[in-house]
Every structure is written in structure tokens, then in C-alpha cells.
Amino acid sequence: MSFTRKLVAISALSTLAVLPNLANADHAWSNYHWATTTGTVNLPVVDSVTQDWQASFETSLSKWNQSNHINQTVVSADDNSRTRKRCPSVTGQMRVCNAYYGNNGWAGLASINLDSNGHIKLGVAKMNDTYMASDTTANRNHVMCQEIGHVFGLGHTSEDGSSQNTCMDYSNSNNSQWPNSHDYAMLAQIYNHTDGYDSAGGSSDTCKGKKCASKSPKIKVMQKGRMQIWVSPGDDDSLWVHHIWLAPGFEDIVHDHE
């Protein structure tokens, strides 16, 4: 499928994802999910966060691992400043990074790469220290937990500032630092089937040059409040989808997130 056709499909799915579903209200991010043969995502994780983010990182992994469908294991660590700034993706894995990414308007960014079957084959979660370094522990936990949640295919429970006591909402509540029971139920719904192959694990190839998302042109396909979704073409007929959490006061941002 061409990038243009994929873009049309992504735009349609993104629009549908924010429409109310009265019969079965949920917060899945479109239909994005990892392919599994068991209904459980066994995901290797690369730790590229500095010590001041370590507690948020480790607790977020632990909280998401309470889902019966998520099993994350840290397999390597590299908090070199250049690595954190580039945050190179690894096929079959998730890399989590923090760095001073600049005054570009976004506080948190989750990027997923979809294979030719539409399944997630890698993920990246980034925290922008330009805005987050001096923020409260509660807000840092909230952003870290949410960006990782996006990598598993979760969207937001709210985008109007209201709190549902989950890190997947868009509130400033201290009760919104970690997943709640509805998040785990949503993951159970997303991963209640098998796909014939596992997209997590596998080759563990690290992207280089033009294969990295940061080297591809990006197009914004939707915005709602402080949330934006951008897409860009990847290698091997894959597609990047980027979920952005804008910093307060940047709701009207129009420039690229890099």
C-alpha cells in the first residue's frame, strides 16, 4: 500500500478514534496492537533514561506488567547523551528515552512503527526534559506511564482535562500517575486474540540513518487539545505513527515535533 493510501486510512482511523462510542466506550488507540501468538506481548525494553527518571521508568514498567497481557523485560541500557537524544528504535523492542529535545512544544512523544500487516513492530517513548526536567514527580510519572501505554495501543480516557484516576487521562491530578483497572481491562480487550506471529522480540535491529523516524517527513493528521497524531513512511512498507503530548500553552503549535 502506498504512503498516500496509508495516510488516508490513518486519517480516517484517527478521526474515528476520537468519536464517542456509546455502545462500548473505550480508549483503544485505533486498532494498533502488537502481533502475538498467545495474547501476551513479551516485549524487550531498552533503558535509555537518566537516573532522575529511573524511578518513573521502573515503576511504569512494573505497573503495566500487572496486566496479564503485558510482559516487559529490560534487556539493555544506554543512557549516553547522544543515544538519548537520537533515541534510535530497535525492531521488536521498545526504547524509552529522556533528553533536552528543545523548545518544540511537546512534553512526551510515543512513536510506533507498523509492519505491512498493520501490527506494531517497535516502539519509542520519549520525555522532553526541556519541559519535564523541573516538573513535579507526579506529572513526570504521568507522562512516562502514558507514553509507554501508547506503545501498547492505548489512547486517552479524556482530553478535556478531567481525571479518571489513570495516567491515560489528560489531567493534572496526582491520582493520575499510573494505570487503573479500566486500562487493564482495555488491554485484555485489545489482546483477546492471536495473530499467527509475534512482532515483539525477533531481529532486534537498531535503526540507522534514513530508517529512523527522525529522518522521515511527517504529516499531522489530527489534533485535539494538547494531543496530536503525526504519520511518516518507514522502511520495508512500514508506517510510523507518532502520538504527541503537547506542553501546557502549546495547543496551537503547528510546526514539526522534531
HELIX and SHEET records of a PDB file:
HELIX    1   1 PHE A    3  ALA A   17  1                                  15    
HELIX    2   2 GLN A   51  TRP A   64  1                                  14    
HELIX    3   3 SER A   81  ARG A   86  1                                   6    
HELIX    4   4 ASP A  129  MET A  132  1                                   4    
HELIX    5   5 THR A  137  VAL A  151  1                                  15    
HELIX    6   6 SER A  181  ILE A  190  1                                  10    
HELIX    7   7 GLY A  209  LYS A  211  5                                   3    
HELIX    8   8 ALA A  213  LYS A  215  5                                   3    
SHEET    1   A 8 ILE A  70  ALA A  77  0                                        
SHEET    2   A 8 VAL A  41  SER A  48  1                                        
SHEET    3   A 8 MET A  94  ALA A  99  1                                        
SHEET    4   A 8 ILE A 120  ASN A 128  1                                        
SHEET    5   A 8 TRP A 106  LEU A 114 -1                                        
SHEET    6   A 8 LEU A 239  LEU A 246 -1                                        
SHEET    7   A 8 MET A 227  PRO A 233 -1                                        
SHEET    8   A 8 ILE A 219  LYS A 224 -1                                        
END                                                                             
